[in-house]
């Protein structure tokens, strides 16, 4: 692709690094921004810089937040003895959209994947184990995607906490095997959460 401007080429190269964006799509997006009023482009730039520089992660559950504690963890009406373990913020948003879960979350920040070089030490697993050790947790709900990596991560955490006096459950398999949680419809996701099953039962299916 030949560019008449180095500035245009640089912008397209940067945008094309986003997931699912090829060079041609990046070019259309950049040209669209170029046609917009300067203040609109400046607003986008400001929002992205603010996101990158000012975003925080909740010190309790590790989800994205504007403050040290997210709104969910600060909410006194939420049950902090029930923790739903998810991969990232998209899963928190998906589950919150069901309006059925009233506990807390714990965002791992990914899944164990030796092929991709993701080890347990790179995820927020230690802080989850520490919560269990404090004795305030009654139930851990595994809500990772039903993929090999998700099941591996679930089992790894389960082995760390199985000797503690807590309930371990997993969302019901209304979610198809191999599906990502964020793409499930709200009704299916909500039913999977309500009809969660003991984690030990899921091990028999592996």
ZAMARGU-4260 file (C-alpha; in steps of 0.2 Angstrom, whole numbers, plus 5000, padded with zeros to 4 digits):
<rodrens>
0) 5000/5000/5000 | 5008/5016/4994 | 5004/5032/5005 | 5005/5050/4998 | 5010/5056/5016
5) 5021/5049/5029 | 5009/5056/5043 | 4995/5046/5035 | 5005/5030/5034 | 5011/5031/5052
10) 4993/5034/5058 | 4987/5019/5048 | 5001/5008/5055 | 4996/5012/5072 | 4977/5009/5070
15) 4980/4993/5061 | 4988/4986/5077 | 4971/4985/5085 | 4963/4968/5086 | 4953/4964/5070
20) 4959/4979/5061 | 4968/4977/5044 | 4977/4990/5034 | 4962/4994/5023 | 4950/4996/5038
25) 4963/5006/5047 | 4965/5018/5032 | 4946/5020/5031 | 4945/5025/5050 | 4960/5037/5048
30) 4953/5046/5033 | 4936/5047/5042 | 4944/5055/5057 | 4953/5067/5046 | 4937/5073/5039
35) 4929/5076/5056 | 4930/5093/5065 | 4947/5095/5074 | 4938/5096/5091 | 4930/5079/5089
40) 4947/5071/5085 | 4955/5080/5100 | 4941/5073/5111 | 4945/5055/5105 | 4964/5058/5108
45) 4960/5065/5126 | 4949/5051/5130 | 4962/5038/5125 | 4976/5047/5134 | 4965/5048/5149
50) 4961/5030/5148 | 4979/5025/5147 | 4986/5037/5160 | 4973/5038/5173 | 4964/5021/5173
55) 4966/5011/5189 | 4963/4993/5194 | 4952/4989/5209 | 4964/4984/5223 | 4951/4971/5229
60) 4945/4963/5213 | 4957/4969/5200 | 4943/4976/5188 | 4946/4992/5179 | 4940/5007/5189
65) 4942/5025/5191 | 4946/5024/5210 | 4956/5012/5221 | 4940/5002/5225 | 4927/4999/5211
70) 4909/5003/5213 | 4904/4984/5215 | 4917/4982/5229 | 4911/4998/5237 | 4893/4993/5237
75) 4888/4988/5254 | 4873/4978/5247 | 4884/4966/5238 | 4889/4949/5246 | 4908/4949/5248
80) 4907/4930/5254 | 4903/4925/5236 | 4916/4928/5223 | 4914/4925/5204 | 4930/4922/5196
85) 4932/4929/5178 | 4945/4932/5165 | 4943/4951/5162 | 4932/4966/5163 | 4922/4961/5148
90) 4915/4946/5158 | 4911/4957/5173 | 4901/4968/5161 | 4892/4953/5153 | 4887/4946/5170
95) 4882/4962/5177 | 4870/4965/5162 | 4860/4949/5169 | 4857/4959/5185 | 4856/4942/5194
100) 4873/4941/5203 | 4874/4951/5219 | 4891/4945/5225 | 4909/4951/5221 | 4921/4947/5207
105) 4939/4942/5205 | 4947/4947/5188 | 4962/4935/5184 | 4968/4945/5170 | 4969/4930/5158
110) 4969/4911/5158 | 4984/4899/5160 | 4990/4895/5143 | 5008/4887/5142 | 5007/4889/5123
115) 5005/4907/5124 | 5018/4909/5138 | 5005/4913/5151 | 5009/4905/5168 | 4999/4905/5184
120) 5011/4918/5192 | 5006/4931/5178 | 4988/4930/5184 | 4979/4937/5199 | 4978/4920/5207
125) 4988/4923/5223 | 4976/4937/5229 | 4962/4926/5226 | 4970/4912/5237 | 4973/4925/5250
130) 4955/4930/5251 | 4950/4912/5254 | 4964/4910/5267 | 4956/4925/5277 | 4941/4914/5280
135) 4928/4926/5274 | 4924/4918/5258 | 4909/4905/5257 | 4908/4901/5239 | 4920/4903/5223
140) 4910/4903/5207 | 4921/4898/5192 | 4915/4908/5177 | 4929/4907/5164 | 4925/4902/5146
145) 4923/4884/5143 | 4939/4881/5133 | 4954/4870/5137 | 4963/4886/5144 | 4948/4890/5155
150) 4946/4873/5162 | 4965/4872/5165 | 4964/4888/5175 | 4949/4882/5185 | 4957/4866/5190
155) 4973/4875/5195 | 4964/4886/5207 | 4953/4872/5213 | 4968/4862/5218 | 4974/4877/5228
160) 4958/4880/5238 | 4950/4862/5239 | 4956/4859/5257 | 4947/4875/5263 | 4929/4875/5270
165) 4921/4883/5255 | 4909/4879/5241 | 4916/4878/5223 | 4904/4879/5209 | 4905/4883/5190
170) 4892/4891/5179 | 4880/4878/5171 | 4885/4873/5154 | 4871/4883/5145 | 4886/4891/5137
175) 4892/4880/5123 | 4909/4872/5124 | 4922/4883/5117 | 4912/4899/5118 | 4918/4915/5125
180) 4908/4922/5140 | 4906/4939/5133 | 4897/4933/5117 | 4883/4924/5127 | 4866/4932/5127
185) 4860/4938/5144 | 4846/4926/5147 | 4858/4911/5144 | 4871/4918/5154 | 4859/4923/5168
190) 4852/4905/5169 | 4870/4898/5169 | 4874/4908/5184 | 4858/4904/5193 | 4860/4885/5189
195) 4878/4884/5193 | 4884/4867/5198 | 4897/4860/5211 | 4914/4862/5203 | 4918/4844/5207
200) 4904/4838/5196 | 4912/4847/5181 | 4929/4837/5184 | 4919/4821/5179 | 4916/4828/5162
205) 4934/4832/5158
</rodrens>
